[in-house]
Amino acid sequence: YEVATGSDEDGWSIEVRIPMAEFGVVGPSTPWGLNFRRKQPRLQTAADWQVPISYDPETYGMLEFE
């Protein structure tokens, strides 16, 4: 895996590169349904990529591979 992090006055970011073979994908794949949630207990906040957060796959964002 490759990981890069950064921060500035507006916040922080993280990038993670994971080989597709780790997921059993060898070539181009169909899109994956995906959602992210970041919780910050200290401030009692959360941020979601797709709003509102749901565990229903029909509401997930789509991640497409090239």
C-alpha distances in whole Angstrom, upper triangle without the diagonal:
4,7,10,13,17,20,24,27,26,23,20,17,13,10,7,6,5,7,11,11,10,12,15,15,16,18,20,20,22,21,20,22,20,20,19,21,21,23,25,27,29,30,31,29,26,25,24,23,25,29,30,27,28,27,29,27,29,28,25,23,22,19,19,17,18
4,7,10,14,17,21,24,24,21,17,14,11,8,6,5,7,9,13,14,13,15,18,18,19,20,21,21,23,22,21,23,20,21,19,21,20,23,24,27,28,29,30,28,26,24,23,22,25,28,30,28,29,28,30,28,30,29,25,23,22,19,20,17,18
4,7,10,14,17,21,20,17,13,11,7,6,5,6,9,12,15,17,15,17,20,20,21,23,23,23,25,23,21,22,20,19,17,19,17,20,21,24,25,26,27,25,23,21,21,20,23,26,28,26,27,27,29,27,30,28,24,23,22,19,20,19,20
4,7,11,14,18,17,15,11,8,6,5,7,9,12,15,18,20,19,20,24,23,24,25,25,25,26,24,23,24,21,20,18,19,17,20,20,24,24,25,26,24,22,20,21,20,23,26,28,26,28,28,30,29,31,29,25,23,23,20,21,20,21
4,7,11,14,14,11,7,6,4,6,9,12,15,18,21,23,21,23,26,26,27,28,27,27,28,26,24,24,21,20,17,18,15,18,18,21,21,21,23,21,20,18,19,18,22,24,26,25,27,28,30,29,31,28,25,23,24,21,23,22,23
4,7,11,11,9,6,5,7,9,12,15,18,21,24,27,25,26,29,29,30,30,30,30,30,28,26,26,23,22,19,19,16,18,18,21,21,21,23,21,20,18,19,19,23,25,27,25,28,29,32,31,32,29,26,24,25,23,24,24,25
4,7,8,6,4,6,9,12,15,18,21,25,27,30,28,29,32,32,33,34,33,32,33,30,28,28,24,22,19,19,16,18,16,20,19,18,21,19,18,17,19,19,23,24,26,25,28,30,32,31,33,30,27,25,26,25,27,27,28
4,5,6,6,9,12,15,18,21,25,28,30,33,31,32,36,35,36,36,35,35,35,32,31,30,27,24,21,21,18,19,18,21,20,19,22,20,20,18,20,20,24,25,27,27,30,32,34,33,35,31,29,27,28,27,28,29,30
4,6,8,12,15,18,22,25,28,31,33,36,34,35,38,38,39,39,38,37,37,34,33,32,28,26,23,21,19,20,18,21,19,18,21,19,19,18,21,21,24,25,27,27,30,32,35,34,35,32,30,28,30,28,31,31,32
4,7,10,14,17,20,23,26,30,31,34,33,33,36,35,37,37,35,34,34,31,29,28,25,22,19,18,16,17,16,19,18,16,19,16,16,15,17,17,21,21,23,23,27,29,31,31,32,28,26,24,26,25,28,29,30
4,7,11,14,17,21,24,27,29,32,30,30,34,33,35,35,33,33,33,29,27,26,23,20,17,16,13,14,13,16,15,14,17,14,14,13,15,16,19,20,22,21,25,27,29,29,30,27,25,23,25,24,26,27,29
4,7,11,14,17,20,24,25,28,26,27,30,30,32,32,31,30,30,27,25,25,21,19,15,15,12,14,13,17,16,16,18,15,15,13,15,15,19,20,22,21,24,26,28,28,29,26,24,22,23,22,24,25,26
4,7,10,14,17,20,22,25,23,23,27,26,28,28,27,26,27,24,22,22,18,16,13,14,12,14,14,18,18,18,20,17,15,13,14,14,17,19,22,20,23,24,26,26,27,24,21,19,20,18,21,21,23
4,7,10,13,17,18,21,19,20,24,23,25,25,24,24,25,22,20,20,17,16,13,14,12,15,15,19,20,20,21,19,16,15,15,14,18,20,22,20,23,23,26,24,26,24,21,19,19,17,19,19,21
4,7,10,13,15,18,17,17,21,20,22,22,21,21,22,20,18,19,16,15,13,15,14,17,19,22,23,23,24,22,19,17,17,15,18,21,23,21,23,24,26,24,26,24,20,18,18,15,16,16,17
4,6,10,12,15,13,14,17,17,19,19,19,19,20,18,17,18,15,15,14,16,15,18,20,23,24,25,25,23,20,19,18,16,19,23,24,22,23,23,25,23,25,24,20,18,17,14,16,15,16
4,7,9,12,11,12,15,14,15,16,16,17,19,17,16,18,16,17,16,19,19,22,24,27,28,29,29,27,24,22,21,19,21,25,27,24,25,25,26,24,26,25,21,19,18,14,15,13,14
4,6,8,7,9,12,11,13,14,15,15,17,16,15,17,15,17,16,19,20,23,25,27,29,30,30,28,25,23,22,20,22,26,27,24,25,24,25,22,25,24,21,19,18,14,15,12,14
4,5,6,8,9,9,10,11,13,13,16,16,15,18,17,19,19,22,23,26,28,31,33,34,34,31,28,26,25,23,25,28,30,27,27,26,27,24,26,26,22,21,19,15,15,12,13
4,5,5,7,5,7,8,10,10,13,13,12,16,15,18,19,22,23,27,29,32,34,35,34,32,28,26,24,22,23,27,28,26,26,24,24,21,24,24,20,19,16,13,12,10,11
4,5,5,5,6,9,11,11,15,16,15,18,18,21,22,25,26,29,32,34,36,37,37,34,31,29,27,25,26,30,31,28,28,26,26,23,26,26,23,22,19,16,16,13,14
4,6,7,9,12,14,13,16,16,15,17,17,19,20,22,23,26,29,31,33,34,34,32,29,27,25,24,25,28,30,26,26,24,25,22,25,25,22,21,19,16,17,14,16
4,6,9,11,12,11,13,13,12,14,14,17,18,21,23,25,28,30,33,34,33,31,27,26,23,22,23,26,27,24,23,21,22,19,22,22,19,19,16,14,14,13,15
4,6,10,11,10,13,14,13,16,17,20,21,24,26,29,32,34,37,38,36,34,31,29,27,25,26,29,30,27,26,23,24,21,23,24,21,21,18,16,16,14,16
4,6,8,7,10,12,12,15,16,19,21,24,26,30,32,35,38,38,37,35,31,29,26,24,25,28,29,27,26,24,24,20,22,23,20,19,16,14,13,10,12
4,7,8,12,14,15,18,19,23,24,28,30,33,36,38,41,41,40,38,34,32,29,27,28,31,33,30,29,27,27,24,26,27,23,22,19,16,14,11,12
4,6,10,12,14,18,19,23,24,28,30,33,36,39,41,42,41,38,35,32,29,26,27,31,32,30,29,28,27,23,25,26,23,21,18,15,12,9,9
4,7,9,12,15,17,21,23,26,29,32,35,38,40,40,39,36,33,30,27,24,24,28,30,28,27,26,25,21,22,23,20,18,15,12,9,7,7
4,6,8,12,14,18,20,24,27,30,33,36,38,38,37,34,31,28,25,22,22,25,27,25,24,22,21,18,19,20,17,16,12,10,8,6,8
4,7,10,13,16,19,23,26,29,32,35,38,37,36,33,29,27,23,20,20,23,24,23,22,20,19,15,15,17,14,13,10,9,7,8,10
4,7,9,13,16,20,22,26,29,32,35,34,33,30,26,23,20,17,16,19,21,19,18,17,16,12,13,14,11,10,6,5,5,7,10
4,6,10,13,16,20,23,26,29,32,31,30,27,23,21,17,14,14,17,19,17,16,14,14,10,11,12,9,8,6,5,7,9,12
4,7,11,14,17,20,24,26,29,29,27,24,20,18,14,12,11,14,15,13,12,11,10,7,8,8,5,6,5,6,9,12,15
4,7,10,14,17,20,23,26,25,24,21,17,15,11,9,9,12,13,11,11,10,10,8,10,9,5,5,6,6,10,13,16
4,7,10,13,17,19,22,22,20,17,13,11,7,6,6,9,10,8,8,9,10,9,11,9,6,6,8,9,13,16,19
4,7,10,13,16,19,18,17,14,10,8,6,5,7,10,11,8,10,11,13,13,15,12,9,9,12,12,15,17,21
4,6,10,12,15,15,13,10,7,6,5,7,9,10,10,8,10,11,14,15,17,14,12,12,15,15,19,21,24
4,7,10,12,12,11,8,5,5,7,9,12,12,13,11,14,15,18,18,20,17,15,16,18,18,22,23,26
4,6,9,9,8,6,4,7,9,12,14,14,14,12,15,16,19,20,22,20,18,19,21,22,25,27,30
4,6,6,6,5,6,9,12,15,17,17,17,15,18,20,23,24,26,23,22,22,25,25,28,30,32
4,5,5,6,8,12,14,18,20,19,19,17,19,21,24,26,28,25,24,25,27,28,31,33,36
4,6,8,11,14,17,20,22,22,21,20,23,24,28,29,31,28,27,27,30,30,34,35,38
4,5,9,12,15,19,21,19,19,19,22,24,27,28,30,27,26,26,29,29,33,35,37
4,7,11,14,17,19,17,17,16,19,21,24,26,27,24,24,25,28,28,32,34,37
4,7,10,14,15,14,14,13,16,19,22,23,25,21,21,21,24,25,29,31,34
4,7,10,12,11,11,10,13,15,18,20,21,18,17,18,21,21,25,27,30
4,7,9,9,10,9,13,15,17,18,19,16,15,15,18,18,22,24,27
4,5,6,7,6,10,12,14,15,16,12,11,11,14,15,19,21,24
4,6,9,8,11,13,14,14,14,11,9,8,11,12,15,18,21
4,6,6,8,11,11,11,11,8,7,6,10,12,16,19,22
3,5,8,11,12,13,13,9,9,10,14,16,19,23,25
4,6,10,11,13,12,9,10,11,15,18,21,24,28
4,7,9,11,11,8,9,11,14,16,20,23,26
4,5,8,9,7,8,11,14,16,20,23,27
4,6,9,8,8,12,14,16,20,22,26
4,5,6,7,11,13,16,19,22,25
4,5,5,9,10,13,15,18,22
4,6,9,10,13,16,19,22
4,7,9,13,16,19,22
4,6,9,13,16,19
4,7,10,13,16
4,6,10,13
4,7,10
4,7
4
